[in-house]
Amino acid sequence: MPLTPHSSSWKKSLFSSLATILFVLMALFAWAATTTINYNYDNSYQVTNVAYTNFTTSTDYAYDYAGNRVFMANSLPGSPANNPPAVTYMSPFNNRTSVPKSVFLNYSATDQDGDPSFYSVHFGNYSTNMPLLSSGTGNGTHVELDSYTRYYWRVSAKDSHNATTDMGSVFFNRNYT
């Protein structure tokens, strides 16, 4: 028998559909009423974390020194604490004096949580306010040196959850031409 506006089956089907829609809308509004979204920002006013108070998920955003978003990572409630990446200077070593004119600033970096990491290498003639030489996901960068000059360099690392390691600066000397 076909459904017509005057049949009882049609009325039951309409009532069932309206009840389902009403239930879905009530559940959606109940979820929205109990959920608050918290935003965290860095010093450049970029969003670094979005957390939902109903404990469904948390999203971290990591940026490079130019302000470009490099990583986005989600965390679930009960996830273990995140550890920052570890950086080790490989060469040239601190206080080295016999450095060639062309040198590769080499470092080793690992993240024990397995998170992807981003590295920034700062290089200059002073131990403070060193300009950014390079950044990315590699393990070093190449530089050309002047004779009889002291150089400083440092590496900072940031993982996809914004855990940061900023290594202290090390120096080396180029004492010949």
Buried (B, 14 or more C-beta within 10 A) or exposed (E): EEEEEEEEEEEEEEEEEEEEEEEEEEEEEEEEEEEEEEEBEBEEEBBBBBBBEEEEEBBBBBBBEEEEEBBEBEBEEEEEEBBBBBBEBEEBEEEBEEBEEEBEBBBEBEBEBEBBBBBBBBBBEEBEEBEBBBBEEEBBBEBEBEEEEBBBBBBBBBBBBBBBBBBEBBBBBBEEE
